[in-house]
Amino acid sequence: MELIEIASRMIGILTVCVAEDPEDDAFEERLSDLLQGMHTVELTLPSNTPPADVAQAAVQEFHPRFMVTVGTLLAAYLDLAREHDAGSPERSTQQILQEFALRYRVE
């Protein structure tokens, strides 16, 4: 999965959490669909690879994904916090997240 798709899915997860009722049966399914495969990787290593090398390969593969996940959450939080601090009641959290998603794709 490309890093941009991970970021897009993180924004989707935030949007679902804000816009949908957690008690709705479809809520869990939508989150599960968005999370599917986000942090799954396949490592192709020789069977005699030392455990430390396997761990290093896993870290190298997961690190960018983790950083995009955390970075996306942080950027979305900062956008929401700035809007809150500015006292801008005319835009909902969902609208702010949608604008963030569009801006993120452009950057």
C-alpha positions in Angstrom: 0.0 0.0 0.0 1.3 3.4 -1.0 2.0 6.0 1.8 -0.5 8.4 0.3 -3.2 5.8 0.5 -2.4 5.2 4.2 -2.7 9.0 4.8 -6.0 9.1 2.9 -7.3 6.1 4.9 -6.3 7.8 8.2 -8.3 10.9 7.2 -11.2 8.6 6.3 -11.0 6.9 9.7 -11.1 10.3 11.4 -14.1 11.3 9.3 -16.0 8.1 10.0 -15.4 8.5 13.7 -16.7 12.1 13.6 -19.6 11.6 11.2 -21.0 8.2 12.1 -22.7 6.7 15.1 -20.4 4.2 16.8 -23.5 2.2 17.8 -24.5 1.7 14.2 -23.6 -1.8 12.9 -22.0 -0.4 9.8 -19.6 1.8 11.9 -17.3 -1.1 12.8 -17.4 -2.5 9.3 -16.4 0.8 7.8 -13.5 1.2 10.2 -12.4 -2.4 9.5 -12.5 -1.8 5.8 -10.4 1.3 6.1 -7.8 -0.4 8.4 -7.6 -3.5 6.2 -4.0 -3.9 4.9 -2.8 -0.5 6.1 0.0 -1.9 8.2 0.5 -5.3 6.6 3.7 -6.0 4.8 5.3 -9.0 3.2 9.0 -9.6 3.9 10.8 -11.9 1.5 13.9 -13.0 3.3 16.0 -16.2 3.1 14.9 -18.8 5.6 18.3 -18.6 7.3 18.1 -14.9 8.0 19.1 -14.1 11.5 16.3 -12.8 13.8 18.0 -9.5 14.3 18.1 -9.0 10.5 14.4 -9.9 10.2 13.6 -7.4 12.9 15.6 -4.7 11.1 13.8 -5.4 7.8 10.4 -5.2 9.6 11.4 -1.9 11.2 12.6 -0.5 7.8 9.3 -1.5 6.2 7.0 -0.3 9.0 8.7 3.0 9.9 7.5 5.0 6.9 4.0 3.7 7.4 4.0 4.5 11.1 5.4 8.0 10.4 2.7 8.7 7.8 0.0 7.5 10.2 1.2 9.6 13.1 2.0 12.6 10.9 -1.5 12.5 9.4 -3.2 12.3 12.8 -1.0 15.2 14.1 -1.7 17.4 11.0 -5.4 16.8 11.3 -5.4 17.6 15.0 -3.5 20.8 14.4 -6.0 21.9 11.7 -8.9 21.2 14.0 -7.1 22.9 17.0 -6.4 26.0 14.9 -10.1 26.2 13.8 -11.2 25.7 17.4 -8.8 28.4 18.7 -10.0 30.8 15.9 -13.5 30.3 17.1 -14.8 29.4 13.7 -18.2 27.8 14.4 -19.4 28.0 10.8 -17.3 24.9 9.8 -17.9 21.5 11.2 -15.2 19.1 12.1 -16.2 16.9 9.2 -15.8 19.9 6.8 -12.4 20.7 8.2 -11.3 17.1 7.8 -12.6 17.0 4.2 -10.7 20.2 3.3 -7.6 18.7 5.0 -7.9 15.6 2.9 -8.1 17.6 -0.3 -5.2 19.8 0.7 -3.1 16.8 1.7 -3.6 15.2 -1.7 -2.3 18.3 -3.4 0.7 18.7 -1.2 
